[in-house]
């Protein structure tokens, strides 16, 4: 929410007044995809630089890419909330009444 507010030049409170919960969720999905792409490209660029600095020809690009846990394993301990529960949390944060 804070990143969306910053990028739109608004406060979080202002966003709560002008956009719906559904739109916030759409922005979140968008940012997740954009950020994942940016990080993946950055990792590739840095791996390529490291490979070039080694310059022995024995190591492959893949040898320099940091391997992280996959999303499923990473998220196994997270609490799963349905859309209704998330909407109630969002409404509580911003004091929105039904």
VMD Tcl script that draws the C-alpha trace (Angstrom):
set ca {
  {0.00 0.00 0.00}
  {2.81 2.41 0.88}
  {4.61 1.83 -2.38}
  {1.45 2.42 -4.37}
  {0.84 5.65 -2.45}
  {4.42 6.81 -3.02}
  {4.28 6.05 -6.74}
  {0.95 7.87 -7.11}
  {2.10 10.84 -5.03}
  {-0.55 10.27 -2.36}
  {-0.66 9.34 1.28}
  {-1.95 5.94 2.35}
  {-4.94 7.67 3.90}
  {-5.72 9.44 0.62}
  {-5.56 6.13 -1.24}
  {-7.98 4.60 1.23}
  {-10.41 7.36 0.30}
  {-10.12 7.15 -3.49}
  {-9.46 3.54 -4.54}
  {-11.19 0.29 -3.75}
  {-9.76 -2.76 -2.02}
  {-9.96 -4.64 -5.33}
  {-7.83 -2.00 -7.05}
  {-5.24 -2.17 -4.27}
  {-5.05 -5.92 -4.78}
  {-4.61 -5.47 -8.55}
  {-1.77 -3.00 -7.96}
  {-0.15 -5.47 -5.54}
  {-0.20 -8.25 -8.14}
  {1.26 -5.87 -10.72}
  {4.08 -4.78 -8.39}
  {4.88 -8.38 -7.49}
  {5.34 -9.25 -11.17}
  {7.35 -6.11 -11.99}
  {9.60 -6.55 -8.96}
  {10.20 -10.24 -9.68}
  {11.20 -9.40 -13.24}
  {13.51 -6.59 -12.15}
  {15.27 -8.74 -9.56}
  {15.67 -11.65 -11.98}
  {17.27 -9.39 -14.61}
  {19.54 -7.80 -12.04}
  {20.68 -11.23 -10.86}
  {21.50 -12.22 -14.44}
  {23.49 -9.03 -15.07}
  {25.51 -9.47 -11.88}
  {26.12 -13.16 -12.60}
  {27.39 -12.27 -16.08}
  {29.79 -9.68 -14.64}
  {31.08 -12.20 -12.10}
  {31.55 -14.79 -14.86}
  {33.49 -12.31 -16.97}
  {35.72 -11.35 -14.04}
  {36.63 -15.00 -13.47}
  {37.42 -15.41 -17.16}
  {38.71 -18.95 -16.81}
  {36.08 -20.39 -19.15}
  {35.32 -23.32 -16.84}
  {32.40 -21.77 -15.00}
  {28.98 -21.31 -16.54}
  {26.66 -18.36 -16.01}
  {24.40 -20.59 -13.92}
  {27.28 -21.12 -11.47}
  {27.00 -17.47 -10.44}
  {23.25 -17.21 -10.02}
  {22.07 -17.38 -6.42}
  {19.40 -20.05 -5.96}
  {16.50 -19.17 -3.68}
  {13.72 -21.31 -2.31}
  {10.76 -21.67 -4.61}
  {7.61 -19.70 -3.77}
  {5.69 -22.75 -2.55}
  {8.36 -23.73 -0.04}
  {8.89 -20.11 0.98}
  {5.19 -19.55 1.66}
  {4.36 -22.82 3.43}
  {4.31 -21.20 6.89}
  {2.29 -18.13 5.91}
  {-1.26 -17.72 7.09}
  {-3.67 -17.99 4.18}
  {-6.58 -15.54 4.18}
  {-9.49 -15.49 1.79}
  {-10.62 -12.30 0.06}
  {-13.34 -11.65 2.64}
  {-10.90 -11.81 5.55}
  {-8.44 -9.54 3.75}
  {-11.23 -7.06 2.99}
  {-12.17 -6.94 6.68}
  {-8.53 -6.29 7.66}
  {-8.26 -3.54 5.03}
  {-11.50 -1.94 6.21}
  {-10.32 -2.10 9.83}
  {-7.03 -0.40 9.01}
  {-8.74 2.48 7.24}
  {-11.81 2.67 9.46}
  {-14.18 1.85 6.59}
  {-17.66 0.88 7.77}
  {-19.94 -1.49 5.87}
}
mol new
graphics top color blue
foreach p $ca { graphics top sphere $p radius 0.5 }
foreach p [lrange $ca 0 end-1] q [lrange $ca 1 end] { graphics top cylinder $p $q radius 0.2 }
display resetview
